Amino acid sequence: MLSKKIYLVRHGQTDYNLKGVVQGSGIDAPLNWNGHKQARAFFEAYKNVPFEKVFYTGLQRTKQSVQGFLDLGIPHEAVPELNEISWGRYEGVPMTPEENNYYTDMLERWASGDLDYAIEGGESPVLVAKRLRKGIDHILRQPERTILICMHGRAMRVLLSLLLGYDLRHMDTFLHRNLGLYVLNQSELGFFRIEKYNCGEHLKDLDLP
C-alpha cells in the first residue's frame, strides 16, 4: 500500500445547515450562496496542491463543494459509501426543544458506548463505520497518493476515528465546520497522523450573512 496524503473537507453550507435542520443521507440538498462562496475560497487557497484524484459522496453538496478542482480536469469519483449517516425520520425536521433533547440523549448514549443505538429509522455508528470502511478501503487501494475527499460532518467524525484508531465513543473529539479542512499523512506502515485539524484559515475573509 502506498502512503497517502489526504485532504479531507466537509461540504459547504446548505439552507438546511443555515436553518439548523439535519439533512443526513436522505436529503440531497444543494449548496446555498454561502456554500458556493466557501467552496470558491477553499479552491483559491488549495488550487495549487497537486491533487491526483478527488473523491466525493453520492450527494450533490459534496461534489459542488469541490467542483473547482474537477473543472481543472483532475480525475474524480463518487463514493456513495462515504455518504452522511442516515438520521431516519428526523431528516428535514426542524430542531424543536423536544427534538434537541432526543438528539442530545442519543449523543450521550453513543459516548457511553451504546454504538449500536440508532435514531429512529436511521443508522447506528457501528453501521456507518462498516459502510465507511468499505469506501475508504476502496480509496486507499488506488494508486494516487495526494487526494482530496469531500464528505459530511458526522460521517467525517466516524471516518477520522477509523483512520486514527479512536474508539467511536470519542468521535465528537473531531470538530467540523462547513468547508473546514483536515489534512492527514499516512506513514509507510499505514498509520495516519493529523497535520491540520478542522482548519478554516481559507474562510476567514469571507463576509457571510
MARLO-767143 format. One record per residue (C-alpha): x, y, z. Coordinates in pm, whole numbers, plus 50000, padded with zeros to 5 digits. Each point is the difference from the previous one (the first is absolute). Layout:
! MARLO-767143
R / X / Y / Z
...
END
This chain:
! MARLO-767143
R / 50000 / 50000 / 50000
R / 50140 / 50337 / 49901
R / 49990 / 50269 / 50267
R / 49741 / 50273 / 49948
R / 49956 / 50366 / 50077
R / 49629 / 50061 / 50046
R / 49834 / 50340 / 49995
R / 49664 / 49935 / 50165
R / 49743 / 50276 / 49984
R / 49637 / 50036 / 50099
R / 49755 / 50131 / 49740
R / 49896 / 50365 / 49986
R / 49690 / 50148 / 50156
R / 49649 / 49907 / 49888
R / 49674 / 50163 / 50100
R / 49944 / 49710 / 50238
R / 50330 / 50080 / 50174
R / 49905 / 50366 / 50016
R / 49668 / 49916 / 50166
R / 50147 / 49739 / 50234
R / 49803 / 49713 / 49845
R / 50167 / 49659 / 49962
R / 50036 / 49864 / 49647
R / 50160 / 49659 / 50034
R / 50028 / 49771 / 49700
R / 49635 / 50027 / 49904
R / 49995 / 50368 / 49901
R / 50202 / 50091 / 49693
R / 50012 / 50376 / 50056
R / 50216 / 50228 / 49782
R / 50239 / 50261 / 50132
R / 49852 / 50341 / 50067
R / 50167 / 50330 / 49907
R / 50216 / 49992 / 50313
R / 50104 / 49644 / 49920
R / 50112 / 50094 / 49651
R / 50205 / 50288 / 50144
R / 50162 / 49761 / 50247
R / 50076 / 49754 / 49721
R / 50159 / 50274 / 49792
R / 50212 / 50117 / 50293
R / 50121 / 49645 / 50062
R / 50082 / 49955 / 49633
R / 50199 / 50322 / 49982
R / 50200 / 49900 / 50309
R / 50081 / 49646 / 49885
R / 49985 / 50006 / 49620
R / 50376 / 49959 / 49975
R / 50012 / 49682 / 50206
R / 50089 / 49720 / 49756
R / 49689 / 49791 / 50059
R / 50009 / 49680 / 49799
R / 49638 / 49909 / 50059
R / 49691 / 50148 / 50166
R / 49734 / 49797 / 50179
R / 49655 / 50105 / 50114
R / 49686 / 49826 / 50121
R / 49680 / 49913 / 49818
R / 49838 / 50327 / 50113
R / 50025 / 50313 / 49786
R / 50114 / 50237 / 50275
R / 50338 / 49827 / 50020
R / 50063 / 50000 / 49626
R / 49897 / 50366 / 49975
R / 50248 / 50084 / 50277
R / 50296 / 49872 / 49797
R / 49874 / 50089 / 49651
R / 50284 / 50248 / 49948
R / 50253 / 49717 / 50017
R / 49793 / 49784 / 49765
R / 49996 / 50288 / 49752
R / 50380 / 49980 / 49994
R / 49968 / 49654 / 49852
R / 50113 / 49810 / 50309
R / 49871 / 49640 / 49996
R / 49710 / 49954 / 50237
R / 49760 / 49739 / 50134
R / 49681 / 49984 / 50204
R / 50020 / 49757 / 50292
R / 49646 / 49960 / 50142
R / 50132 / 49789 / 50289
R / 50129 / 50331 / 50143
R / 49648 / 50149 / 50016
R / 49882 / 50168 / 50317
R / 49837 / 49799 / 50278
R / 49629 / 49940 / 49956
R / 49809 / 50196 / 50263
R / 49682 / 49807 / 49924
R / 49672 / 50177 / 50061
R / 50184 / 50304 / 50140
R / 50142 / 50100 / 49664
R / 49857 / 50333 / 49895
R / 49821 / 50052 / 50332
R / 50047 / 50340 / 50171
R / 50192 / 49971 / 50327
R / 49739 / 50070 / 50267
R / 50099 / 49980 / 50368
R / 49850 / 49649 / 50012
R / 50196 / 49888 / 49695
R / 50317 / 50156 / 50140
R / 49957 / 49803 / 50324
R / 49960 / 49679 / 49800
R / 50316 / 50081 / 49803
R / 50199 / 50086 / 50313
R / 49891 / 49677 / 50167
R / 50109 / 49805 / 49694
R / 50348 / 50159 / 50006
R / 50031 / 49915 / 50369
R / 49909 / 49638 / 49930
R / 50265 / 49983 / 49728
R / 50262 / 50158 / 50226
R / 49917 / 49743 / 50270
R / 50071 / 49716 / 49756
R / 49653 / 49916 / 49868
R / 50125 / 50018 / 49641
R / 49737 / 49766 / 49857
R / 49731 / 50249 / 50097
R / 49838 / 50170 / 49700
R / 49770 / 50296 / 49980
R / 49653 / 49884 / 49895
R / 50018 / 49873 / 49643
R / 50367 / 50096 / 49969
R / 50347 / 49852 / 50027
R / 50213 / 49924 / 50303
R / 50369 / 50098 / 50020
R / 50093 / 49632 / 49961
R / 49806 / 49974 / 49674
R / 50145 / 50326 / 49869
R / 50353 / 49885 / 50087
R / 49955 / 49677 / 49804
R / 49877 / 50192 / 49699
R / 50276 / 50260 / 50020
R / 50265 / 49730 / 50036
R / 49898 / 49860 / 49663
R / 50021 / 50344 / 49843
R / 50336 / 50102 / 50145
R / 50157 / 49660 / 49928
R / 49896 / 50045 / 49637
R / 50170 / 50340 / 49997
R / 50317 / 49884 / 50176
R / 50047 / 49718 / 49750
R / 50027 / 50248 / 49715
R / 50345 / 50113 / 49883
R / 49954 / 50377 / 50044
R / 50191 / 50133 / 50301
R / 49881 / 50361 / 50044
R / 49624 / 50001 / 50008
R / 49706 / 50221 / 50094
R / 49690 / 49855 / 50165
R / 49683 / 50201 / 50061
R / 49734 / 49856 / 50228
R / 49766 / 50073 / 50293
R / 50032 / 50099 / 50365
R / 49891 / 49693 / 50195
R / 50148 / 49763 / 49744
R / 50330 / 50192 / 50020
R / 50007 / 49946 / 50375
R / 49953 / 49627 / 49953
R / 50257 / 49982 / 49720
R / 50262 / 50194 / 50197
R / 49947 / 49762 / 50291
R / 50058 / 49704 / 49770
R / 50312 / 50144 / 49837
R / 50158 / 50119 / 50325
R / 49904 / 49700 / 50211
R / 49760 / 50178 / 50235
R / 49719 / 49819 / 50177
R / 49674 / 50119 / 49843
R / 49887 / 50113 / 50345
R / 50241 / 50292 / 49956
R / 49908 / 50101 / 49644
R / 49873 / 50340 / 50114
R / 50364 / 50085 / 50072
R / 50012 / 50087 / 49631
R / 49833 / 50336 / 49947
R / 49885 / 50114 / 49658
R / 49866 / 50302 / 49816
R / 49878 / 50062 / 49647
R / 50306 / 49979 / 49775
R / 50223 / 49933 / 50302
R / 50311 / 49801 / 49909
R / 50189 / 49710 / 50153
R / 50332 / 49895 / 49850
R / 50117 / 49647 / 50076
R / 50338 / 49845 / 49925
R / 50038 / 49624 / 49976
R / 50328 / 49833 / 50087
R / 50148 / 49712 / 49802
R / 49867 / 49771 / 50275
R / 49648 / 50122 / 49932
R / 49948 / 50217 / 50308
R / 49845 / 50346 / 49969
R / 50078 / 50321 / 50186
R / 49829 / 50339 / 49984
R / 50186 / 50291 / 49842
R / 49705 / 50242 / 49998
R / 49698 / 49980 / 50230
R / 49669 / 50152 / 49884
R / 50191 / 50285 / 49837
R / 49795 / 50299 / 49888
R / 50277 / 50246 / 49918
R / 49881 / 50015 / 49639
R / 49657 / 50118 / 50119
R / 50106 / 50286 / 50230
R / 49950 / 50279 / 49746
R / 49653 / 49893 / 49890
R / 49720 / 50242 / 50071
R / 49709 / 49761 / 50053
R / 49652 / 50111 / 50112
END
